[in-house]
Every structure is written in C-alpha cells, then in structure tokens.
Amino acid sequence: MSLRLTAAATSLILALPAAAESTSTLQDQQSVAVTIYNENLALVKDQRKIGIAGGHGTLAFRDVSAQIRPETALLRSLSSPGKLAVIEQNFDFDLLTPQKLLDKYVGKTVTVVRTNPSTGADSSESAQVLATNNGVVMKIGDRIETGMPGRITYPDVPANLRERPTLVMTLNNSGAAQQEVELSYLTGGLGWKADYVAELNAGDDKLDISAWVTLTNTSGAAYQNARLQLVAGDVNRVQDEIAPPHVMAKMAMAALAPAQRMAEESLLEYHLYTLDRPTTIAENQTKQVALLSATGIPARKELLLRGLDYYYQSSYGDLGQKLKAGVFIEFDNKESAQLGMPLPKGIIRVYKKDAAGSAQFVGEDRIDHTPKNEKVRLKLGESFDVTADKKQTDFKKLPDPAKGSALYESAYEIVLKNARKEAVVITVQEPIPADWKILKESQPHTKAASNTAVWKVNIPAEGQTTLAYSVQVKY
C-alpha cells in the first residue's frame, strides 16, 4: 500500500505547475551549530527564518557546505512543526564561472560584442556556441570562428548553475508564510585535532601543559558565530566502495587568545567538548581554540634501554656498542595531578628552559584518546650522554629435557656509561622468550611481565656500571 501511495504522490508532484523559487541566504540565518568529529566529518545545524508561499513551492537554500552529504540533509520547521514537508531535493554544486557559463550555452545563441579599436564603438552579432573543448568554436553568420572573438553576453544564467553551493528543495507548506526552520546535514571538509604544549621544569619532575584544538575548514562554506562542539572518539563510518578524490585547499592561520578550558561531557562511548562562546569558522581557514591548561603536574623521567629476544637461542657475541638509552616522560591524567580530563588524541610537544631562560624544544610524541585516571607516557628521544655496550659472554645448548623441547643457557654483560656530571638511574628491560629463569645476576631484577625482566641500575656521575646476568630458557 505504501508503494501505491508513493507512486500517487509522485504523480501529483509531476502534475503540479513549476512554482516560483524562493531563496534563502546567510542573511536569513538566525544561528548555526557545528559539531566536528576527528576524521573529516561534521554535523551542521543551520537555523534560518524563511519566507515561502503556501502549498507547493521551491526553496533554494544557499550557502550550504560544498562537501555536504545530500542524503543526510533534513529540513524541519521549528515554528510550525509538521506543516512543512520536503518532497524532493537537489544539491546544485555546479558553481558559476565564466567557463561553466560558456559550457552551458553549447548549442545555444549568445551575443558577441566587439569594440572598434579606432573609434571605441561597440558592435554586436548573434553567435551559436558549437563547442568549448580545448577552446571555443562559434558559428557567427555564415562563418565558423575559433577562440574568443570578443566579449560574450548571455541572456540569463541557467537555473542549475549557482554562484554558491545550494540545496534546492521542493516543499509542501501548509503552515505560515514565514517560518523558522533548521537544516541539519553531515559534511566533509571540517576536521579537528588536539595539539599539546608542555614545559618541563629544571628538575624534570613537573610539567606545565596547555592544549589547543586546531580546526580546519575546507568545506566551501563559512560558519558565522557558530556554537562549536567537538567529539573525541573513534566513530564508526561506512566506507564508500569507491573513495571520492581528495580535495586540497589552501588554509589561512588564525589563532585565538587562551581561554578557559572547554566544557566536557560523555556522549555514548565518546567525549563531547563544548566551546563556551560562539566562534566564526571562516572558509579555507585553520583556527586554534584553547582546550585546557594545567601547571605543576607531577612527572617522572625514565632512561630506558630495551633489549630484543632473538639472542636467547643462538650464539651472537657482540650485541652493540654505544647503544642509546631512550628518554621517556610519564605523568598521570588525574585530578590530584592537576588534570583529570579526557584527553583527545594528538601530539604533545615538550620544551625545557636552557640556562638563559629560553624554552628549547626537547621532543614530541603522539598520544591516543586518553581517559581520566590513565597514565600518559611520552618518548622524547634518545640520550646523548647515557649509552651501553652489550655482549653475549656465554651460550650453550643443553640436552633436550623432553621430546620436542629445547633448553639454552646464555650469559650477558651490559656496560652502562654516564657522561653527565650527575648520577642517573637507567631501566634495563629485557624481553626473554618462552619459559625462563635467571641463574645469576650482578643486581636483582623484577619480573615485569611473563616475558620481561627489568633492572634498575644506578650509574655514577661520569662513570659506568656493569650489569651481568645469565639465564636459562626452555622452549
């Protein structure tokens, strides 16, 4: 039955005479709200006051995003709910340019205006546009001309050629002639990411951190005084079978002064951040908005020498000279540590002041979405002054204790060197495979995981410490 009703409604639409087109522009806009997701996706809610005649009519809703997903567009009346129905809609994205206008007139008649260079007088002739491929071909009178023979004037602009991206809707209005409506739609061309700036103190045990949201708008539309919300999280999206071509655009930089942290709340399994003031997101613009700021966050620095598991079942001898220790900074995302807010994924760039008081860049790392009360761990680089020489000092394969098993014993020596003027502590982390046990060691280890042995080794200032151990591994 629903199919018959739909067919009947379609027949009625086709039988109706073409109605005059009403146009809505940004001048009609009452408010706009933009919710931006991490991966080139945004939800736009555009509220306008429009005028449209009763009954059957056409509305050209201008200044929508050029990357709108038309199938997601939804128009509803706020002032007369249920009185305004959308019967059909078309997205006109073929934008008005001199070349497009000429293309639309292939097979039609235009007027060619020529100016006499001596007298300055204009003369005009009718011309038929024959082709516009790799140039213009026209029939003027009984001759064919190529190129642009003069200025071209047109009687009008074709209806489907718009100067701005426009959503054209066929409406049935049983309400007032003036209504407040809201058009909501999903669009590409809007994205955001979080960028963090952190500064370490002199003792490497405290951090000051600020976070910025970087917004990028290449959607082909501007959003004036928009209510801005950001969604952090991995939202599932159905992928097109054939991906659309990527559209590149130039971006201008506009930074805002630091402000209060954005309000945050849970949204399903994601987090929603709301800016406490309207902001304008201009077309082809990159904008930065303050997300959060915190000072005096307790931090922990770690020098880490991480080994590999391949040398526990064969004889290798030398395993490396001047191996560098990785430099890590760790802090807790807790209220007690001056934070305690879900952190969107992004890059944290770390600085530290030199002896003259100038902040110097010391490394960066990328973090994933980090919930409240979780640990944040950053790798800043590798130590210049703390190195290691590592070798295998013994290896033997023991008789198989059981069919299908293999038993190995091996010994290692790691000479840890410190060129700094103060003592340091280095973490030595060895991933030991299979079933293992330490037979001898110069310093006690801890078993951090089923396949990981960890030593905390003190190295004196401008000195060295040797870590020696032997291990039995059963496969």
N, C-alpha and C positions, 0 to 999 in steps of 0.2 A: 504494500500500500504506500509506503514511504517513497518508493521509486516512482509510482504514478504521480504522487503529489509533487515530487521534484520536477518531473517532466512537465507537469502542468504549469508550475511556477516559471519554468524556463520559457515555455511558450508565451506566457503572459509578458515576460520581460521583453522578448523579441518583438512582441506586438506593440509595445509602448513606443511612442514617438521619442526621438532623441531630445533630451532635456538640456536646457542651458547649463553650462558648467559653472559651479561656484568654486572660488579659490580661497584657500586658507594659507597664510604665510606666517612667518615668525612674529609679525605684528599682532597676530591673534593669540599668541602663546601666553598663557597665564602662569604656567610653571612647567618645569621639566625635572625629572629624576632619572639618574643614571646609576645602574648597578653594574660594576665591571668585575669580570672573572679573570683568573690568571691567564688563560690561554686564548687571547684574541677573541673574546666574546663579551657582549654587554647586553643588558636589558634596559631599554629606553622607555620611559613613560612620559608622553608629551601631552599636556593638558592645554586645550585651546577653547576659545569662545568663537563659535562659527555661526554663520547665517546660511540657512538652506530652506528652500521652499517646501511646502507640504507635498506629500505624495512622492512620486518617482523623481529622482534628481541625481545629478552627478557632482561629486566633490573632488577637487584636485587638492590633495593635502601635500603642500610643498615643503621643501627643506627637511625631508627625512634623510637618514643616512644613505649614502651611495652604496653601502655594503649591507643594507637591510636584507634580512631573510624574509621575503614577502609572505611565505607560508606561515610565518609566526605572527603576522600582524593581526591585531584585534582592536577594533574601534567600538567603544561603548559610550553611551550618553550618561553623564553624571547628573544632569539636571532633570532629564526625562527618561529614567530607566525603562527599558523595554519599548520605547517609542521610536527608536532608530535602528533599522536593520540594514546590514550590508548584504547586497545581493551579488555583487561582482566586484572584483578589484584587479587593477593592473598596475604594475610598477614600471614607470617610464624612466629609464636610466640612459636613454639616448640623448645626450646633452647637446644644446645648441652651440655650434661652432660654424665659422664660415664654410669649412669643408663639408660638414654634415648637412648644412642647409643646401649647399650645391648638390650633394649626393641625392637628397630627397627630391630634387627637381629634375632628375634624369627622365627624359621623355616628356617634359612639360615645357611651358614657354616662360621665359624671363625677358627682362629688358636690359639691353646693353647700352650704357651711356658712355659716349666718347667726348673728350674735351679737345677742341682745336688748339694746338699749342701757340698759334699766332694770334688768334682773336680771343681765346679763352671761352668761346661759346660752346655750349653742350649740344650734342645731337644724340638722338636715341633711336634704336632699332629693336624690333622683336627678334628673339632668337630661341631656337629649340635646343635644349641640352641633350646631346646624344650619348655622351659617356664622360665619366670622371676618373677613369682608371689611369694612373700614372700621368695625369694631365687632363685638360678639359677639351672636349670636342663639341663644337656647336654648329648648327645649321642656321645661317643668317641669310635670309632671302633665298637665292639660288646657289649659294656657295657654302662650302664647309670650311670652318676656321678652327685652328687649334690654339691652345694657350688661352690667356685671359685677354680678350680683345679690348677691354675697357672695364669700367665699373659695372657691376651687375646689381640690378634692383629686382626685388621679389614682391609679388602681390601680397603675400602673407607668410606666416610661419606654420608649417604642418602641425597638426594637433598633437602628434606623438613625439614632437621634438621640443624638449623642455630646456629652459635655462638652468634649472636646478633639479636634482632628483625629486621625483614626485610620485606619490601613491594616489592613483585615480580610482575612486570608489563609486559604484552605482548604489544609491541608497533609496530606501523607502522610509519616509519620515511621516509619522502620524502624530508627532508632538509639535512643540513650539517652533517658530521660525528661527529663533535664537536659542542655541543650546551650548552648554559646556560639555565637551567630550574629552575622552582620553584615548589616545592611540598608543598601544604598547607593542613592542616588537623586539626581537633579538637581532643583533647586528655584529658583524666583524669590524675590524679596524680600530677597536678600542681595547687596550690592554694595560696592565699594571704590573709592577714588580717592586719588591722591597729592597732598599739599599741601606746598609747599616754602616755607621762610622763609629769606631771605638778607639779610645786612647788609654794606653797602659800608663800606670804611674811608674815612678823611678824604681820601686821595689818589685815590680811585675806581679803584684798581688791584689791590685784593684783596677777596675775598668770604669771609665765613663763611656756611655753608649747613647747614641741617638739614631733614630731610624726615619728614613724618608720613603714615601711612596712615590714612585716615578710613573706618571700616567702618560700614555702615548695615544694620540688621536689622529688616525689616518682614515677615518670613516667617511670623509667627504661632507661632514656637517659640523656645525658648531653647537655647543650646548651652553646657553647663557644662564648664569646664576643657577646652576643645576644643584639639586640635592644629590650629593655624591655618597655612594656606598660601595664597598669593596668586599668581595667574597674570596676568602682564602681556603683552599682545599682542592682536592682532585675530583672535579665534577665529571662524571661520565658523559661523553657525547658520541652520538652515532656518526661514524665517518662516512663521507661520500665515497662511492665506488671509484669515481674519478675526481681527484682533488682539483679545486679551482686554481688557476695560476695565481702566484703570489704578487700582490700589488705593492710596489715600492713607492715611497713618497718622502720628500724632504720634511724635516721637522725643525721647528724653532724651539729654543730653550727658554723657559720662563720659570723662575724659582720664587716660591713664597717664603715669607719670613717664618721662623719656627713658631709653633703654636702649641696649645695643649694637645695631649695625646688623643687620638681618635677613639670614640666610644666603641666598645667591642661587645658582641653577644654571640651566642651559639645559634646556628641555623642548620637544622637537621644534623649532619655529621661534619659541617663546615663551620667557619667562623666569619661573622659579618662585622665589618668596620664601617662606622658612620662618621663623616666629617661634620663638625658642629656648626658649620656655616656654609652658605651657598658659595659655589665657585664656578667660574667660567672656564670651560674646556674648549679652546679655540681650535679651528680646523688646522690640521697639519702642525700640531704643537706637542711638545713634551713639557710636562708640568711636574713640579715636585711639591708634595704636601707633607708636613710633619706628621709622623705616626706616633712616636714615643720618644721619651728622653729619660735617662736614669744615670745617677752618679754613684760612685763608691761601691760598685758591685764587686764582691769578693771574687778573686780569680786565682787560678792555680796554673803555674807554668810547669811543663814537663819536657825534659830532654829524653827522647826515645830512640833506642837502637833496636830495630826489629829484624830478626833473622828470617831464614827460609827453612823449609822442611826437606829439601831434596838431598842434603848431605848427611842424612842419618842412616842411609842404607848403602853407601858406597864410600870408597876412599877418594878424598879430594885434596888434601894437603892445604895449600894456601886458599883462604876464602875471601880475601880482600884486604887492601891497605888503604889507610886514611878514609875509612867508611864514615860518613857524616851522620850525626845524630839529628833526627827530626825535632823541630821546635813546635810544641803544642801549647795552646792556652785553653783552659776549661773554666766554665762558670755555670751556675745553677739558675734556671729560669724560675725563681721563687720570689714570693713577696718579701720574705725575710732577707733576700739578696737585692732588694730594691726593684725587682722586676715583677714576675708573676702574671704575665700576659701572654696569650698565644702569639707566637712569633711567626709571621708568614715567611715562606722560603725566600731566600735572596742571598746576596753576597755581603759579608762583613769585612770591611777594610779596617785594618788596625794600624794605629800610629803611636809613636812614642817620642817624647821631647828629648832633644840632644842637650849637651852641656850648656849651649847658648839659649835654651828655652824654645827652640823651634821644633815644631812637630814634624817628624820624619816617618814616612811610610815603611812599615816593617813586615807586611804580608797581608794576605786575604784568603778567605775560604768561603765556600758556598754551604749554606745550611738548608735543610729541608724544613717543611712546616713543623714547628716545634711546640708541642702543648705546654701548658703550665706545669711546673714542677719537674720538667725534664732537664737533662744536662745538655749543655751546648759545648761542643769540642771543635776547636779550630786548629788546622795545621797552618802555621805561618811561614814555614820554610825549613832550611837545614842550617845547623850550627856551623859557624866558621871555625870556632876555637875548640870544639869538643869533637874528637874523632876516635876511631878504633881501628886496630889491626887485629885480624881474626884468622885463625888457622885451626885445622884439624890435626891434633897431635898423635892420635892413635885410632885404628879401625881394625876390627876383626869380625868375621862371620863365624858364629858358633854352630856346632852341630844342631841339626833340626830337632827341637824337643818333641815334635809330634808331626805326623804326616800332614803336609800342606802348610806348615808354619815355617817361619824364618826368624832367626834370632841374631841381633847385631849388638856389638858394644863399640862405642866410639868415645873419644875424648877431645876436648876443645880448649883453646886458650884465646881469650879476648883481652888485648891490652888497650885500656881506655885512657885517653890522653886529654889533658885540660890545659890549654894555653892561657886561660884567663887568670886575673890576679886574685880571684876569689874561688873558694871551693864550690863544687857543684855536685848535684846528685843526678845520676843518669839511670833510666829504666832500661834494662836489657830484657827483651821479650823474645823468647824462642818458641816457635811452633813445632812441637815434637810430635810426629805422627804415631798412629797405632797405639799399642799398649806399651807404656814406657815407665821407667823409674830411674831416678838419679842415683848413681852409685857413689860418687864422690863430688865434692864441691868446695871451693875456697870460701864461699859465702852462702848463707842459706837462701833458698828460693821459696816462692809461693806458687801454688798451682792455681792460676787464674781461671783456667777452663780445662776441659778434659784433654786438650792437645796443646796447652800453653804453660810454659814455665817462665816465671818472672823473677828477676833480681833487681834490687835497688842498691846501686853501688855509689859510694862516696869517692870523689876524685879530688885530691888536694889542689890548692892553687898552684898553677904552673907545674903540675906533677902528673903522675899516672898511677893507675891501679890495675892489677891483673885479675881477671875473673877466669878461673879454671874449673871445669867440671867434666865428669864422664857420665854416660847414660847408657842404659840397656833398652833396646827397642825390640819388641816382638810383633811380627806381622802374622 
